[in-house]
Amino acid sequence: MPKSDKMEVLEESSFQRHEIERLLPRHKKIVELCLAGHSNKDIAQVVGLTPQAIGLITRAPIFQQALAQRRQEQNAQEDEELHQSLVKARTIIEEASVEAAETQVELLNCEDSSIRLQSAKAILDRAFGSQEKSEGGGQTIVMAPGSVQLLQIALQESEDGRKIGN
């Protein structure tokens, strides 16, 4: 695209933004009502115009641009809110996972051997991905990524706890 064409597009875009900013408060209210899904008849009653007038306004290019811009802003805000919710949920899950792992390690150091055994079994059940039957009828353990390191850490902490307790 030649430089003069780019300048024209930029000027036109700047002009359109300026025109959108000049919308009357009533028109901005119409934009919000359109985004909320109201009919022309409902909008007309709210703003005090006829449904035909609302139809003319909503079909105008400047109004369509304002509507598209506001819809884009609304979508961006919703995307950000969703992202924040996902980050919060991930944080809660990570914190709960750490707490659960710490509890399991504490149980490995318990005096009661049956509790230690149950804890070790729970850790192993979660550390190893799945068990599959092999061709010879035995079982092959398929480990989830990072499981070996988790198992080593749990065993080391368990051994360290027993050394301290003795």
N, C-alpha and C positions, 0 to 999 in steps of 0.2 A: 504494500500500500504506500503510495507516494506521501511525502511529508505533509503536503498541503491537505490531503485527504484525512490524514490522522488528526491534524489540527481541527478540521471541520467536525470530525466525530467527537473530539474532546470538547469543542465549543458547544456542539449540539447537546452532549451529555450534561455539560455544566448548565446550559440553558434549561434543560428538562428538570434538573434538580431544583433550579431556582423557581421554575414554574410550579413544581410540586409544593415547594415551601410556601407559595402564595395561595394555596388552597384555603378557602374560608373554613372557619371552625365547623360550620355546618357540613361541609364536604368531608372534613376529617372524621366527623361523627358518622357520616354515611359509609366511609371506608371501614370503620370499626364494625358497624352493623353488618356490612357485606361479609367481612371476614368471620363474623359470628354466625353466618348462614341465614340471616333474616331475608324474607322476601321483600320485593319492592313495595308491596302494599303495607307490610309492617313498618318498613323504614319510613315510608311516606307519613304514616300516622305519628311516628316518633318525632320527626323533624318538621312536620307541618307543611308538607308539599303533597302534590298528587303523585300517584304511582307512575303516571306518564312522565312527569318531571324527573322523578328518580331514575327512570329508564334512560332518559336523555343524558342525565348526569353520569350514570354508570357506564354508558357506552362511549363517552368522550375519551379521546386518547390520553389526555392529561390525567384523567381520573384512573384509567386503566394502569398508567405508569405508577401513580401513587398507590394503587391497590397492590400492584406487583412488588413495589418497594417495601410496603408495610408487611406483606405476606412473607417476604424474604427475611425481614427483621424478626418477625414472629417465629419463623422456622429456626433461625439462628439461636434465638433465645431458648426455644424448646430443646434444641440440640445441646446447648450448654447445660441446661437443667438436667437433662438425661445423663450427660457425661458426669456431672457432679454427683448425681445419685449413684451411678455405677462406681465411681471412685470411693464414695462413702461405704457402699456395700462391700467392696473389695477390702477396704480397711477393716471393717467389722469382722469379716471372715478371716482375714489374716491374724487379727488379734485373738480371735477365738481359737484358731488353729494352734497358735503358739501356746496359749493357756492349756489347751487339751494335751499337747505334747509334753509340756512341763508336768502336768498331772500324771501322765503315763510314766514319765521318768521317776517321779516321786514314788509311784506305786512299785516300780522295780526295786526300790530300796526298802520296801516294807518288810517287817519281821515275818509276816505270815507268808509261807511259801506258796500257798494256793493263790493268794492275791498277786504275788510276783509272777507266777505262771500265767494267770489270766492277763496281766498287763503285758507280758512279753508276747503272748499270743495275739493280743489286740494290736500291738505295734507291728508284728510280723504280718498280720492280715492286711493292714493298711499299707505297709511298706512294699509288699509284693503285689504286683498287679493282678495276675490271675494264675490259676493252675490249669494246665491242659494235660490231657491223657496223651502219653507218647505211644509209639507203635508197639513197644514191648508190654504195654498194659500199665506201666508205672506212670508217675506224674512228673511233668516238667514244670518248673516254676518260672513264670515270665515276670521279670521285675520291672516295675515302673522306673522311669528315669530318676536318678538321684536316690534310689532306694538303698543302694549299697552304702552310700555315705551316711544316710540317716540311721541305718542299722549300726554302723560302726560308731557313730556318735552316741547312740543310746547305750550300746554295750560298754563303751568307754566310761560314760557317766555312771552307769550302774556299777562297774568295777571300782571307780573312784569313790563312790558312795559307800561301798562295802569296806574299802580300805580305811576310810575315815571313821566308820562306825566301829571298827575293831580296835 
